[in-house]
Amino acid sequence: MQQQVGPQKLLQQLRAEAPRYASLLPALPRLLHDYLSQRPTDLRREISALLAEQKRTNRLLQGLIYSGIGFVLGLLVMQWVVRMRL
């Protein structure tokens, strides 16, 4: 088990990946800048879409709740009317 996930395996994998990391590190600041400058507009769009969907869902749930309350009140009123006539 130690040979598969232990500290020696970690060091071995780091040594194997070191050339890849060495070529990636110089490009990291540019990649980070591109990512950070691009993300806010995408996030704003996604958040706006999520908010619109949330508002739509809230309206549907309110309609269902009000319909359920109206149905129950109608049943209660009908029960009261039927009992008053008897």
Stockholm file with secondary structure:
# STOCKHOLM 1.0

chainA/1-86         MQQQVGPQKLLQQLRAEAPRYASLLPALPRLLHDYLSQRPTDLRREISALLAEQKRTNRLLQGLIYSGIGFVLGLLVMQWVVRMRL
#=GR chainA/1-86 SS CHHHHSHHHHHHHHHHHHHHHHHHGGGHHHHHHHHHHHHHHHHHHHHHHHHHHHHHHHHHHHHHHHHHHHHHHHHHHHHHHHHHHC
#=GC SS_cons        CHHHHSHHHHHHHHHHHHHHHHHHGGGHHHHHHHHHHHHHHHHHHHHHHHHHHHHHHHHHHHHHHHHHHHHHHHHHHHHHHHHHHC
//
